[in-house]
Each structure stands twice: as C-alpha cells, then as structure tokens.
C-alpha cells in the first residue's frame, strides 16, 4: 500500500516526500541527492509542519538553513522558479558546504547531473 507523494524541494535540490505506509502509518522522507541516501524526517505528516519545520536545529541540519541564509545574503536576490543553489564540486565528490562553492542552477538539470555523477 505504499504511496509516495513528493511535495517539496529544498534550496539545494533534496526532494521531500510523503509516504503512506499502511492505513495508519505514514512518514515524511528526504532524498539527499548529494550523498544518494533516503532519511526519514518524521513519522507523521502533521508533525512535519507543526514540529519539524519550527525547530531551527532541524532546519539547519536537514535543510541547510544557515547556508541558505548566507547564500541569499551574498547573492542579494531570491532564487527564481525552478532554481536552486548547486554545489561545485558536488558534495559526494569532495565538495564542501561553503557559500563560496555555491552556484545558481536549474533544479532538474542539477539533480540529473548529480545522480549521473554519483551512480
């Protein structure tokens, strides 16, 4: 009965999706495209919005909020539709989570490239 519904993409290209596991069980997961892994963020849809997103520590750890804020401050403009911050080089290939290694790019193109590079 597993149903997957992607509903968000982070500023760095990770995909967040809802998964209905059984009639009573569900979770919210993130696909970390940088390191090709899937992690459960929370075991309840409502908790994701009520608890997870309200905790700065969680946003910093999973969404890289501090890095995002620093990048936006340096760029001085928000991301456009379909645009994300990309790591150059990709984190799984010796890249670094530092604003000086960030570029703007198309989310889908970057995701495709990362998946191809880290297979």
N, CA, C and O atoms as a GROMACS GRO file, in nm:
protein
  476
    1UNK      N    1   0.081  -0.119   0.000
    1UNK     CA    2   0.000   0.000   0.000
    1UNK      C    3   0.086   0.126   0.000
    1UNK      O    4   0.031   0.236   0.011
    2UNK      N    5   0.215   0.115  -0.012
    2UNK     CA    6   0.300   0.234  -0.007
    2UNK      C    7   0.267   0.329  -0.122
    2UNK      O    8   0.263   0.289  -0.238
    3UNK      N    9   0.243   0.455  -0.087
    3UNK     CA   10   0.219   0.561  -0.184
    3UNK      C   11   0.318   0.673  -0.155
    3UNK      O   12   0.330   0.718  -0.041
    4UNK      N   13   0.389   0.718  -0.258
    4UNK     CA   14   0.487   0.823  -0.244
    4UNK      C   15   0.434   0.949  -0.312
    4UNK      O   16   0.390   0.945  -0.427
    5UNK      N   17   0.440   1.062  -0.240
    5UNK     CA   18   0.395   1.188  -0.296
    5UNK      C   19   0.500   1.294  -0.269
    5UNK      O   20   0.507   1.347  -0.158
    6UNK      N   21   0.583   1.328  -0.368
    6UNK     CA   22   0.679   1.436  -0.348
    6UNK      C   23   0.603   1.568  -0.337
    6UNK      O   24   0.509   1.593  -0.412
    7UNK      N   25   0.644   1.653  -0.241
    7UNK     CA   26   0.572   1.779  -0.225
    7UNK      C   27   0.664   1.900  -0.206
    7UNK      O   28   0.615   2.013  -0.200
    8UNK      N   29   0.794   1.879  -0.197
    8UNK     CA   30   0.882   1.993  -0.178
    8UNK      C   31   1.022   1.960  -0.228
    8UNK      O   32   1.063   1.844  -0.235
    9UNK      N   33   1.094   2.064  -0.261
    9UNK     CA   34   1.235   2.053  -0.297
    9UNK      C   35   1.308   2.160  -0.215
    9UNK      O   36   1.260   2.272  -0.203
   10UNK      N   37   1.422   2.123  -0.161
   10UNK     CA   38   1.497   2.220  -0.081
   10UNK      C   39   1.573   2.316  -0.172
   10UNK      O   40   1.579   2.296  -0.294
   11UNK      N   41   1.629   2.417  -0.114
   11UNK     CA   42   1.707   2.515  -0.189
   11UNK      C   43   1.835   2.455  -0.246
   11UNK      O   44   1.903   2.518  -0.327
   12UNK      N   45   1.868   2.331  -0.204
   12UNK     CA   46   1.988   2.264  -0.252
   12UNK      C   47   1.956   2.138  -0.332
   12UNK      O   48   2.046   2.059  -0.363
   13UNK      N   49   1.829   2.119  -0.364
   13UNK     CA   50   1.790   2.011  -0.454
   13UNK      C   51   1.742   1.882  -0.393
   13UNK      O   52   1.705   1.790  -0.466
   14UNK      N   53   1.741   1.870  -0.261
   14UNK     CA   54   1.689   1.748  -0.199
   14UNK      C   55   1.537   1.744  -0.216
   14UNK      O   56   1.470   1.847  -0.213
   15UNK      N   57   1.485   1.624  -0.234
   15UNK     CA   58   1.341   1.606  -0.251
   15UNK      C   59   1.278   1.561  -0.120
   15UNK      O   60   1.333   1.474  -0.051
   16UNK      N   61   1.165   1.619  -0.085
   16UNK     CA   62   1.091   1.581   0.035
   16UNK      C   63   0.959   1.521  -0.012
   16UNK      O   64   0.888   1.578  -0.095
   17UNK      N   65   0.928   1.404   0.044
   17UNK     CA   66   0.804   1.339   0.002
   17UNK      C   67   0.733   1.274   0.120
   17UNK      O   68   0.792   1.238   0.221
   18UNK      N   69   0.601   1.260   0.100
   18UNK     CA   70   0.512   1.194   0.195
   18UNK      C   71   0.498   1.049   0.150
   18UNK      O   72   0.491   1.020   0.031
   19UNK      N   73   0.494   0.961   0.248
   19UNK     CA   74   0.478   0.818   0.217
   19UNK      C   75   0.371   0.760   0.308
   19UNK      O   76   0.384   0.764   0.430
   20UNK      N   77   0.268   0.705   0.249
   20UNK     CA   78   0.162   0.635   0.322
   20UNK      C   79   0.202   0.489   0.325
   20UNK      O   80   0.202   0.422   0.221
   21UNK      N   81   0.237   0.438   0.443
   21UNK     CA   82   0.290   0.303   0.456
   21UNK      C   83   0.180   0.198   0.474
   21UNK      O   84   0.182   0.093   0.410
   22UNK      N   85   0.085   0.229   0.560
   22UNK     CA   86  -0.031   0.142   0.584
   22UNK      C   87  -0.150   0.235   0.607
   22UNK      O   88  -0.140   0.357   0.590
   23UNK      N   89  -0.262   0.178   0.646
   23UNK     CA   90  -0.378   0.263   0.673
   23UNK      C   91  -0.352   0.361   0.787
   23UNK      O   92  -0.411   0.469   0.790
   24UNK      N   93  -0.264   0.326   0.880
   24UNK     CA   94  -0.238   0.412   0.995
   24UNK      C   95  -0.096   0.466   1.002
   24UNK      O   96  -0.069   0.558   1.080
   25UNK      N   97  -0.005   0.413   0.924
   25UNK     CA   98   0.136   0.454   0.931
   25UNK      C   99   0.175   0.540   0.811
   25UNK      O  100   0.137   0.512   0.697
   26UNK      N  101   0.251   0.644   0.841
   26UNK     CA  102   0.298   0.735   0.737
   26UNK      C  103   0.431   0.794   0.780
   26UNK      O  104   0.469   0.784   0.897
   27UNK      N  105   0.500   0.856   0.687
   27UNK     CA  106   0.621   0.929   0.722
   27UNK      C  107   0.649   1.036   0.618
   27UNK      O  108   0.588   1.041   0.511
   28UNK      N  109   0.744   1.122   0.653
   28UNK     CA  110   0.796   1.222   0.561
   28UNK      C  111   0.944   1.193   0.548
   28UNK      O  112   1.016   1.184   0.647
   29UNK      N  113   0.990   1.179   0.423
   29UNK     CA  114   1.129   1.144   0.397
   29UNK      C  115   1.196   1.250   0.311
   29UNK      O  116   1.131   1.332   0.247
   30UNK      N  117   1.327   1.246   0.312
   30UNK     CA  118   1.406   1.334   0.227
   30UNK      C  119   1.503   1.248   0.147
   30UNK      O  120   1.566   1.156   0.201
   31UNK      N  121   1.513   1.278   0.019
   31UNK     CA  122   1.613   1.213  -0.066
   31UNK      C  123   1.730   1.309  -0.075
   31UNK      O  124   1.720   1.415  -0.137
   32UNK      N  125   1.839   1.271  -0.013
   32UNK     CA  126   1.961   1.351  -0.014
   32UNK      C  127   2.035   1.320  -0.144
   32UNK      O  128   2.105   1.219  -0.153
   33UNK      N  129   2.019   1.406  -0.244
   33UNK     CA  130   2.080   1.378  -0.375
   33UNK      C  131   2.232   1.388  -0.369
   33UNK      O  132   2.302   1.328  -0.450
   34UNK      N  133   2.284   1.463  -0.273
   34UNK     CA  134   2.429   1.480  -0.263
   34UNK      C  135   2.499   1.349  -0.228
   34UNK      O  136   2.606   1.318  -0.281
   35UNK      N  137   2.439   1.273  -0.137
   35UNK     CA  138   2.501   1.150  -0.088
   35UNK      C  139   2.421   1.025  -0.122
   35UNK      O  140   2.453   0.916  -0.076
   36UNK      N  141   2.316   1.041  -0.205
   36UNK     CA  142   2.233   0.929  -0.252
   36UNK      C  143   2.182   0.844  -0.137
   36UNK      O  144   2.205   0.723  -0.132
   37UNK      N  145   2.111   0.908  -0.046
   37UNK     CA  146   2.051   0.834   0.063
   37UNK      C  147   1.913   0.892   0.094
   37UNK      O  148   1.884   1.007   0.063
   38UNK      N  149   1.831   0.810   0.154
   38UNK     CA  150   1.697   0.850   0.195
   38UNK      C  151   1.692   0.845   0.347
   38UNK      O  152   1.736   0.748   0.409
   39UNK      N  153   1.638   0.950   0.405
   39UNK     CA  154   1.626   0.959   0.551
   39UNK      C  155   1.482   0.993   0.588
   39UNK      O  156   1.417   1.071   0.518
   40UNK      N  157   1.434   0.936   0.696
   40UNK     CA  158   1.302   0.971   0.749
   40UNK      C  159   1.318   1.097   0.834
   40UNK      O  160   1.401   1.101   0.925
   41UNK      N  161   1.239   1.199   0.803
   41UNK     CA  162   1.243   1.323   0.881
   41UNK      C  163   1.147   1.318   0.998
   41UNK      O  164   1.179   1.365   1.107
   42UNK      N  165   1.030   1.261   0.976
   42UNK     CA  166   0.930   1.248   1.081
   42UNK      C  167   0.834   1.136   1.044
   42UNK      O  168   0.818   1.103   0.927
   43UNK      N  169   0.769   1.080   1.144
   43UNK     CA  170   0.677   0.968   1.122
   43UNK      C  171   0.533   1.014   1.115
   43UNK      O  172   0.441   0.932   1.125
   44UNK      N  173   0.510   1.143   1.098
   44UNK     CA  174   0.374   1.193   1.094
   44UNK      C  175   0.368   1.318   1.008
   44UNK      O  176   0.451   1.408   1.023
   45UNK      N  177   0.272   1.324   0.918
   45UNK     CA  178   0.258   1.437   0.826
   45UNK      C  179   0.240   1.568   0.902
   45UNK      O  180   0.306   1.667   0.872
   46UNK      N  181   0.151   1.567   0.998
   46UNK     CA  182   0.125   1.690   1.074
   46UNK      C  183   0.247   1.734   1.153
   46UNK      O  184   0.276   1.853   1.161
   47UNK      N  185   0.319   1.638   1.212
   47UNK     CA  186   0.440   1.672   1.288
   47UNK      C  187   0.545   1.743   1.202
   47UNK      O  188   0.620   1.827   1.252
   48UNK      N  189   0.549   1.709   1.075
   48UNK     CA  190   0.646   1.774   0.986
   48UNK      C  191   0.623   1.925   0.986
   48UNK      O  192   0.718   2.003   0.995
   49UNK      N  193   0.497   1.966   0.975
   49UNK     CA  194   0.464   2.109   0.968
   49UNK      C  195   0.454   2.174   1.105
   49UNK      O  196   0.486   2.292   1.118
   50UNK      N  197   0.412   2.100   1.206
   50UNK     CA  198   0.391   2.158   1.338
   50UNK      C  199   0.518   2.158   1.422
   50UNK      O  200   0.543   2.252   1.497
   51UNK      N  201   0.599   2.054   1.409
   51UNK     CA  202   0.720   2.043   1.491
   51UNK      C  203   0.849   2.060   1.411
   51UNK      O  204   0.928   2.150   1.438
   52UNK      N  205   0.868   1.975   1.314
   52UNK     CA  206   0.994   1.970   1.240
   52UNK      C  207   1.033   2.106   1.182
   52UNK      O  208   1.143   2.154   1.207
   53UNK      N  209   0.945   2.166   1.105
   53UNK     CA  210   0.979   2.292   1.039
   53UNK      C  211   0.993   2.409   1.135
   53UNK      O  212   1.052   2.512   1.099
   54UNK      N  213   0.940   2.396   1.255
   54UNK     CA  214   0.951   2.504   1.353
   54UNK      C  215   1.080   2.496   1.435
   54UNK      O  216   1.113   2.591   1.507
   55UNK      N  217   1.152   2.385   1.426
   55UNK     CA  218   1.274   2.368   1.503
   55UNK      C  219   1.395   2.410   1.420
   55UNK      O  220   1.430   2.346   1.321
   56UNK      N  221   1.457   2.518   1.461
   56UNK     CA  222   1.573   2.571   1.387
   56UNK      C  223   1.683   2.467   1.372
   56UNK      O  224   1.744   2.456   1.265
   57UNK      N  225   1.707   2.391   1.476
   57UNK     CA  226   1.811   2.288   1.470
   57UNK      C  227   1.784   2.187   1.357
   57UNK      O  228   1.876   2.146   1.286
   58UNK      N  229   1.660   2.148   1.342
   58UNK     CA  230   1.622   2.054   1.235
   58UNK      C  231   1.638   2.118   1.097
   58UNK      O  232   1.689   2.056   1.004
   59UNK      N  233   1.595   2.242   1.086
   59UNK     CA  234   1.608   2.312   0.957
   59UNK      C  235   1.755   2.329   0.920
   59UNK      O  236   1.791   2.315   0.803
   60UNK      N  237   1.839   2.359   1.017
   60UNK     CA  238   1.981   2.374   0.988
   60UNK      C  239   2.042   2.240   0.946
   60UNK      O  240   2.120   2.234   0.851
   61UNK      N  241   2.007   2.134   1.017
   61UNK     CA  242   2.065   2.003   0.988
   61UNK      C  243   2.017   1.947   0.854
   61UNK      O  244   2.099   1.901   0.774
   62UNK      N  245   1.888   1.951   0.829
   62UNK     CA  246   1.833   1.884   0.712
   62UNK      C  247   1.813   1.974   0.591
   62UNK      O  248   1.819   1.927   0.477
   63UNK      N  249   1.789   2.102   0.614
   63UNK     CA  250   1.759   2.193   0.504
   63UNK      C  251   1.873   2.291   0.477
   63UNK      O  252   1.866   2.370   0.383
   64UNK      N  253   1.976   2.286   0.560
   64UNK     CA  254   2.092   2.375   0.548
   64UNK      C  255   2.049   2.523   0.551
   64UNK      O  256   2.092   2.604   0.469
   65UNK      N  257   1.963   2.556   0.646
   65UNK     CA  258   1.907   2.690   0.652
   65UNK      C  259   2.013   2.799   0.669
   65UNK      O  260   2.005   2.903   0.604
   66UNK      N  261   2.110   2.775   0.754
   66UNK     CA  262   2.214   2.878   0.774
   66UNK      C  263   2.293   2.902   0.645
   66UNK      O  264   2.323   3.017   0.612
   67UNK      N  265   2.326   2.796   0.574
   67UNK     CA  266   2.397   2.810   0.446
   67UNK      C  267   2.308   2.883   0.345
   67UNK      O  268   2.356   2.968   0.270
   68UNK      N  269   2.180   2.849   0.344
   68UNK     CA  270   2.086   2.917   0.255
   68UNK      C  271   2.081   3.067   0.285
   68UNK      O  272   2.093   3.149   0.194
   69UNK      N  273   2.065   3.103   0.412
   69UNK     CA  274   2.060   3.244   0.451
   69UNK      C  275   2.186   3.318   0.409
   69UNK      O  276   2.180   3.430   0.360
   70UNK      N  277   2.299   3.254   0.429
   70UNK     CA  278   2.427   3.315   0.390
   70UNK      C  279   2.434   3.334   0.238
   70UNK      O  280   2.481   3.437   0.191
   71UNK      N  281   2.389   3.234   0.163
   71UNK     CA  282   2.392   3.243   0.017
   71UNK      C  283   2.300   3.353  -0.034
   71UNK      O  284   2.337   3.430  -0.124
   72UNK      N  285   2.180   3.362   0.022
   72UNK     CA  286   2.086   3.467  -0.019
   72UNK      C  287   2.142   3.605   0.014
   72UNK      O  288   2.129   3.699  -0.064
   73UNK      N  289   2.204   3.616   0.131
   73UNK     CA  290   2.263   3.744   0.171
   73UNK      C  291   2.373   3.785   0.073
   73UNK      O  292   2.384   3.902   0.036
   74UNK      N  293   2.454   3.690   0.032
   74UNK     CA  294   2.562   3.720  -0.060
   74UNK      C  295   2.511   3.750  -0.201
   74UNK      O  296   2.562   3.840  -0.268
   75UNK      N  297   2.412   3.676  -0.245
   75UNK     CA  298   2.355   3.693  -0.379
   75UNK      C  299   2.267   3.818  -0.389
   75UNK      O  300   2.258   3.879  -0.496
   76UNK      N  301   2.204   3.853  -0.280
   76UNK     CA  302   2.116   3.970  -0.270
   76UNK      C  303   1.987   3.957  -0.349
   76UNK      O  304   1.914   4.055  -0.363
   77UNK      N  305   1.956   3.839  -0.402
   77UNK     CA  306   1.828   3.816  -0.470
   77UNK      C  307   1.780   3.676  -0.437
   77UNK      O  308   1.860   3.585  -0.419
   78UNK      N  309   1.647   3.659  -0.430
   78UNK     CA  310   1.593   3.525  -0.402
   78UNK      C  311   1.611   3.432  -0.521
   78UNK      O  312   1.637   3.476  -0.633
   79UNK      N  313   1.596   3.304  -0.495
   79UNK     CA  314   1.600   3.207  -0.603
   79UNK      C  315   1.477   3.224  -0.691
   79UNK      O  316   1.369   3.258  -0.643
   80UNK      N  317   1.495   3.201  -0.819
   80UNK     CA  318   1.383   3.208  -0.913
   80UNK      C  319   1.314   3.072  -0.919
   80UNK      O  320   1.364   2.974  -0.864
   81UNK      N  321   1.200   3.067  -0.985
   81UNK     CA  322   1.128   2.942  -1.002
   81UNK      C  323   1.217   2.840  -1.070
   81UNK      O  324   1.285   2.872  -1.168
   82UNK      N  325   1.218   2.719  -1.020
   82UNK     CA  326   1.297   2.605  -1.071
   82UNK      C  327   1.447   2.622  -1.047
   82UNK      O  328   1.526   2.545  -1.102
   83UNK      N  329   1.487   2.719  -0.968
   83UNK     CA  330   1.628   2.745  -0.942
   83UNK      C  331   1.665   2.699  -0.802
   83UNK      O  332   1.587   2.714  -0.708
   84UNK      N  333   1.785   2.644  -0.788
   84UNK     CA  334   1.837   2.603  -0.658
   84UNK      C  335   1.983   2.646  -0.651
   84UNK      O  336   2.041   2.691  -0.749
   85UNK      N  337   2.039   2.632  -0.532
   85UNK     CA  338   2.183   2.650  -0.517
   85UNK      C  339   2.249   2.515  -0.542
   85UNK      O  340   2.206   2.413  -0.487
   86UNK      N  341   2.350   2.514  -0.623
   86UNK     CA  342   2.422   2.391  -0.658
   86UNK      C  343   2.561   2.395  -0.597
   86UNK      O  344   2.620   2.502  -0.581
   87UNK      N  345   2.613   2.279  -0.563
   87UNK     CA  346   2.748   2.269  -0.509
   87UNK      C  347   2.844   2.235  -0.623
   87UNK      O  348   2.819   2.142  -0.700
   88UNK      N  349   2.953   2.309  -0.632
   88UNK     CA  350   3.055   2.281  -0.733
   88UNK      C  351   3.191   2.282  -0.664
   88UNK      O  352   3.243   2.388  -0.630
   89UNK      N  353   3.250   2.164  -0.645
   89UNK     CA  354   3.205   2.032  -0.688
   89UNK      C  355   3.093   1.977  -0.598
   89UNK      O  356   3.068   2.026  -0.488
   90UNK      N  357   3.028   1.873  -0.650
   90UNK     CA  358   2.921   1.805  -0.578
   90UNK      C  359   2.975   1.754  -0.445
   90UNK      O  360   3.090   1.711  -0.438
   91UNK      N  361   2.894   1.759  -0.340
   91UNK     CA  362   2.941   1.721  -0.206
   91UNK      C  363   2.998   1.579  -0.201
   91UNK      O  364   3.099   1.556  -0.136
   92UNK      N  365   2.934   1.485  -0.269
   92UNK     CA  366   2.981   1.346  -0.267
   92UNK      C  367   3.114   1.329  -0.338
   92UNK      O  368   3.179   1.224  -0.327
   93UNK      N  369   3.156   1.432  -0.412
   93UNK     CA  370   3.281   1.424  -0.486
   93UNK      C  371   3.379   1.529  -0.433
   93UNK      O  372   3.440   1.603  -0.509
   94UNK      N  373   3.392   1.531  -0.301
   94UNK     CA  374   3.489   1.617  -0.234
   94UNK      C  375   3.448   1.764  -0.227
   94UNK      O  376   3.532   1.850  -0.198
   95UNK      N  377   3.321   1.794  -0.252
   95UNK     CA  378   3.273   1.931  -0.239
   95UNK      C  379   3.263   1.972  -0.093
   95UNK      O  380   3.285   1.891  -0.003
   96UNK      N  381   3.230   2.097  -0.071
   96UNK     CA  382   3.223   2.150   0.065
   96UNK      C  383   3.098   2.234   0.081
   96UNK      O  384   3.058   2.306  -0.010
   97UNK      N  385   3.036   2.225   0.199
   97UNK     CA  386   2.919   2.306   0.230
   97UNK      C  387   2.964   2.446   0.271
   97UNK      O  388   2.955   2.483   0.388
   98UNK      N  389   3.010   2.520   0.175
   98UNK     CA  390   3.059   2.655   0.197
   98UNK      C  391   3.000   2.743   0.088
   98UNK      O  392   2.992   2.702  -0.028
   99UNK      N  393   2.960   2.864   0.124
   99UNK     CA  394   2.894   2.953   0.028
   99UNK      C  395   2.982   2.981  -0.093
   99UNK      O  396   2.930   3.008  -0.201
  100UNK      N  397   3.112   2.975  -0.078
  100UNK     CA  398   3.199   3.004  -0.193
  100UNK      C  399   3.194   2.893  -0.299
  100UNK      O  400   3.243   2.912  -0.410
  101UNK      N  401   3.136   2.776  -0.265
  101UNK     CA  402   3.124   2.667  -0.362
  101UNK      C  403   2.983   2.656  -0.420
  101UNK      O  404   2.950   2.557  -0.485
  102UNK      N  405   2.901   2.757  -0.395
  102UNK     CA  406   2.762   2.754  -0.444
  102UNK      C  407   2.747   2.833  -0.572
  102UNK      O  408   2.807   2.939  -0.590
  103UNK      N  409   2.666   2.780  -0.660
  103UNK     CA  410   2.626   2.846  -0.784
  103UNK      C  411   2.474   2.834  -0.792
  103UNK      O  412   2.415   2.751  -0.724
  104UNK      N  413   2.412   2.915  -0.873
  104UNK     CA  414   2.269   2.902  -0.901
  104UNK      C  415   2.253   2.813  -1.022
  104UNK      O  416   2.333   2.818  -1.116
  105UNK      N  417   2.149   2.731  -1.019
  105UNK     CA  418   2.126   2.645  -1.135
  105UNK      C  419   1.985   2.590  -1.137
  105UNK      O  420   1.910   2.603  -1.040
  106UNK      N  421   1.949   2.530  -1.248
  106UNK     CA  422   1.819   2.467  -1.266
  106UNK      C  423   1.813   2.340  -1.182
  106UNK      O  424   1.902   2.256  -1.189
  107UNK      N  425   1.708   2.326  -1.104
  107UNK     CA  426   1.694   2.213  -1.012
  107UNK      C  427   1.698   2.080  -1.084
  107UNK      O  428   1.773   1.990  -1.045
  108UNK      N  429   1.618   2.064  -1.189
  108UNK     CA  430   1.611   1.936  -1.258
  108UNK      C  431   1.743   1.899  -1.325
  108UNK      O  432   1.785   1.784  -1.320
  109UNK      N  433   1.807   1.995  -1.388
  109UNK     CA  434   1.935   1.969  -1.454
  109UNK      C  435   2.039   1.927  -1.350
  109UNK      O  436   2.113   1.831  -1.372
  110UNK      N  437   2.045   1.998  -1.238
  110UNK     CA  438   2.142   1.966  -1.134
  110UNK      C  439   2.116   1.828  -1.074
  110UNK      O  440   2.208   1.749  -1.055
  111UNK      N  441   1.989   1.799  -1.045
  111UNK     CA  442   1.956   1.667  -0.990
  111UNK      C  443   1.999   1.556  -1.086
  111UNK      O  444   2.058   1.457  -1.044
  112UNK      N  445   1.969   1.573  -1.214
  112UNK     CA  446   2.010   1.473  -1.313
  112UNK      C  447   2.162   1.455  -1.315
  112UNK      O  448   2.212   1.343  -1.316
  113UNK      N  449   2.234   1.566  -1.314
  113UNK     CA  450   2.381   1.558  -1.315
  113UNK      C  451   2.435   1.489  -1.191
  113UNK      O  452   2.525   1.404  -1.201
  114UNK      N  453   2.382   1.524  -1.075
  114UNK     CA  454   2.430   1.463  -0.950
  114UNK      C  455   2.403   1.314  -0.951
  114UNK      O  456   2.491   1.236  -0.914
  115UNK      N  457   2.283   1.273  -0.992
  115UNK     CA  458   2.250   1.130  -0.996
  115UNK      C  459   2.344   1.057  -1.092
  115UNK      O  460   2.388   0.946  -1.062
  116UNK      N  461   2.375   1.116  -1.205
  116UNK     CA  462   2.464   1.052  -1.302
  116UNK      C  463   2.607   1.044  -1.249
  116UNK      O  464   2.676   0.944  -1.269
  117UNK      N  465   2.651   1.149  -1.182
  117UNK     CA  466   2.789   1.154  -1.132
  117UNK      C  467   2.813   1.060  -1.015
  117UNK      O  468   2.923   1.008  -0.998
  118UNK      N  469   2.710   1.037  -0.935
  118UNK     CA  470   2.731   0.961  -0.810
  118UNK      C  471   2.676   0.819  -0.818
  118UNK      O  472   2.658   0.755  -0.715
  119UNK      N  473   2.650   0.770  -0.936
  119UNK     CA  474   2.598   0.633  -0.951
  119UNK      C  475   2.708   0.532  -0.934
  119UNK      O  476   2.683   0.412  -0.943
   0.00000   0.00000   0.00000
